[in-house]
């Protein structure tokens, strides 16, 4: 079949494999969570992915060209499309551990002989994603104060690691960078979910972080299994040496297909065509449409909350007197999850002090930014049904 014939065939009605496999489609009123398949790619990104699928290319040539293009657009020395943010963390760590030692690439994480294998991190910044670094055979050195940090460097220190969205920790980004650079040690910043604002794509590299990892399938609306590693050319080049398609590397299994690479580039183009103000206005309008539809619910109070760092977009937070509306927020979430259509609310629903959103209140939280056109009112109607049924 010719390329023209392949395109014509692809334009015909396709099989809905979710239906064929019996997989439930959801309305995503939660957010860009991996377990909910993150975001939906905008039409321009979907089109780019479909076009890329039509043609074989040399994978390393594509990665190199994509990296050069992205570095220019994102105002940094170098860039690499990775298999998500976690892959970016692994490849960044591998780059710092094997820096200047080509033979070490095939040895880690099993044989760390003679290699720098310590990563300094604030104790308050430890999290579930630490495995992405530990995969390279390193160990963490925890610090709590600036004085601890200054004393923690040894001849085994490979890098320092900063969790950008950490809610605690006494050492600022600026001090973290300054002290590390005084010891000639690179700094990695895990900023996975930390766009918007759009400018964060260059804020942290310009601040002085040597490597910064982002998820591509969250706010940037790229393929779910894509991400970005941005930073110094020397270190990005070393990360490439630890990555696929080279076989004997810790990153071999972190494959990024041609479709994901092109999709990530297209997603960056799409994202940079947006404005923070425009996105915030649209998300706020969705939240207001939902809350307006619920004004008849007794005692219900609605407000819009924007978390300070990660997922920094408007969330709709609603509280009510549970003596008047006799259903707990977590049970509201359960009712929507098991209804038709299936709706997932933000996981902060029914939890206190969750993800920088709910504060001290037991609340319903609607993440509006992944809703597709018209879905805001479907969510509003279902919420109204469930809450009305529970009204005393």
SULURRA-V104834 format. One record per residue. RES is the residue in three letters. SS is DSSP state (H for helix, E for strand, L for the rest). Layout:
# SULURRA-V104834
res: <RES	RES>
ss: <SS	SS>
This chain:
# SULURRA-V104834
res: <UNK	UNK	UNK	UNK	UNK	UNK	UNK	UNK	UNK	UNK	UNK	UNK	UNK	UNK	UNK	UNK	UNK	UNK	UNK	UNK	UNK	UNK	UNK	UNK	UNK	UNK	UNK	UNK	UNK	UNK	UNK	UNK	UNK	UNK	UNK	UNK	UNK	UNK	UNK	UNK	UNK	UNK	UNK	UNK	UNK	UNK	UNK	UNK	UNK	UNK	UNK	UNK	UNK	UNK	UNK	UNK	UNK	UNK	UNK	UNK	UNK	UNK	UNK	UNK	UNK	UNK	UNK	UNK	UNK	UNK	UNK	UNK	UNK	UNK	UNK	UNK	UNK	UNK	UNK	UNK	UNK	UNK	UNK	UNK	UNK	UNK	UNK	UNK	UNK	UNK	UNK	UNK	UNK	UNK	UNK	UNK	UNK	UNK	UNK	UNK	UNK	UNK	UNK	UNK	UNK	UNK	UNK	UNK	UNK	UNK	UNK	UNK	UNK	UNK	UNK	UNK	UNK	UNK	UNK	UNK	UNK	UNK	UNK	UNK	UNK	UNK	UNK	UNK	UNK	UNK	UNK	UNK	UNK	UNK	UNK	UNK	UNK	UNK	UNK	UNK	UNK	UNK	UNK	UNK	UNK	UNK	UNK	UNK	UNK	UNK	UNK	UNK	UNK	UNK	UNK	UNK	UNK	UNK	UNK	UNK	UNK	UNK	UNK	UNK	UNK	UNK	UNK	UNK	UNK	UNK	UNK	UNK	UNK	UNK	UNK	UNK	UNK	UNK	UNK	UNK	UNK	UNK	UNK	UNK	UNK	UNK	UNK	UNK	UNK	UNK	UNK	UNK	UNK	UNK	UNK	UNK	UNK	UNK	UNK	UNK	UNK	UNK	UNK	UNK	UNK	UNK	UNK	UNK	UNK	UNK	UNK	UNK	UNK	UNK	UNK	UNK	UNK	UNK	UNK	UNK	UNK	UNK	UNK	UNK	UNK	UNK	UNK	UNK	UNK	UNK	UNK	UNK	UNK	UNK	UNK	UNK	UNK	UNK	UNK	UNK	UNK	UNK	UNK	UNK	UNK	UNK	UNK	UNK	UNK	UNK	UNK	UNK	UNK	UNK	UNK	UNK	UNK	UNK	UNK	UNK	UNK	UNK	UNK	UNK	UNK	UNK	UNK	UNK	UNK	UNK	UNK	UNK	UNK	UNK	UNK	UNK	UNK	UNK	UNK	UNK	UNK	UNK	UNK	UNK	UNK	UNK	UNK	UNK	UNK	UNK	UNK	UNK	UNK	UNK	UNK	UNK	UNK	UNK	UNK	UNK	UNK	UNK	UNK	UNK	UNK	UNK	UNK	UNK	UNK	UNK	UNK	UNK	UNK	UNK	UNK	UNK	UNK	UNK	UNK	UNK	UNK	UNK	UNK	UNK	UNK	UNK	UNK	UNK	UNK	UNK	UNK	UNK	UNK	UNK	UNK	UNK	UNK	UNK	UNK	UNK	UNK	UNK	UNK	UNK	UNK	UNK	UNK	UNK	UNK	UNK	UNK	UNK	UNK	UNK	UNK	UNK	UNK	UNK	UNK	UNK	UNK	UNK	UNK	UNK	UNK	UNK	UNK	UNK	UNK	UNK	UNK	UNK	UNK	UNK	UNK	UNK	UNK	UNK	UNK	UNK	UNK	UNK	UNK	UNK	UNK	UNK	UNK	UNK	UNK	UNK	UNK	UNK>
ss: <L	L	H	H	H	H	H	H	H	H	L	L	L	L	L	L	H	H	H	H	H	L	L	L	L	E	E	E	E	L	L	L	L	H	H	H	L	L	L	L	L	L	H	H	H	H	H	H	H	H	H	H	L	L	L	L	L	L	H	H	H	H	H	H	H	H	H	H	H	H	H	H	H	L	L	L	L	E	E	E	E	E	L	H	H	H	H	H	H	H	H	H	H	H	H	H	H	H	L	L	L	H	H	H	H	H	L	L	L	L	L	L	L	L	L	L	L	E	E	E	E	E	H	H	H	L	L	H	H	H	H	H	H	H	L	L	L	L	E	E	E	E	E	L	L	H	H	H	H	H	H	L	L	L	L	L	E	E	E	E	E	E	E	L	L	L	L	L	L	L	L	L	H	H	H	H	H	H	H	H	H	H	L	L	L	E	E	E	E	E	L	L	L	L	L	L	L	L	L	H	H	H	H	H	H	H	H	L	L	L	E	E	E	E	E	L	L	L	L	L	L	L	L	L	L	L	E	E	E	E	E	L	H	H	H	H	H	H	H	H	H	L	E	L	L	L	L	L	L	L	E	L	L	L	L	L	L	H	H	H	H	H	H	H	H	H	H	H	H	H	H	H	L	L	L	H	H	H	H	H	H	H	H	H	H	H	H	H	H	H	H	H	H	L	L	L	L	L	L	L	E	E	E	E	E	E	L	L	L	L	L	L	L	E	E	E	E	E	E	L	L	L	L	L	E	L	L	L	H	H	H	H	H	H	H	H	H	L	L	L	L	E	E	E	E	L	L	L	L	L	L	L	L	L	L	L	L	L	L	L	L	L	L	E	E	E	E	L	L	L	L	L	L	L	H	H	H	H	H	H	H	H	H	H	H	H	H	H	H	L	E	L>
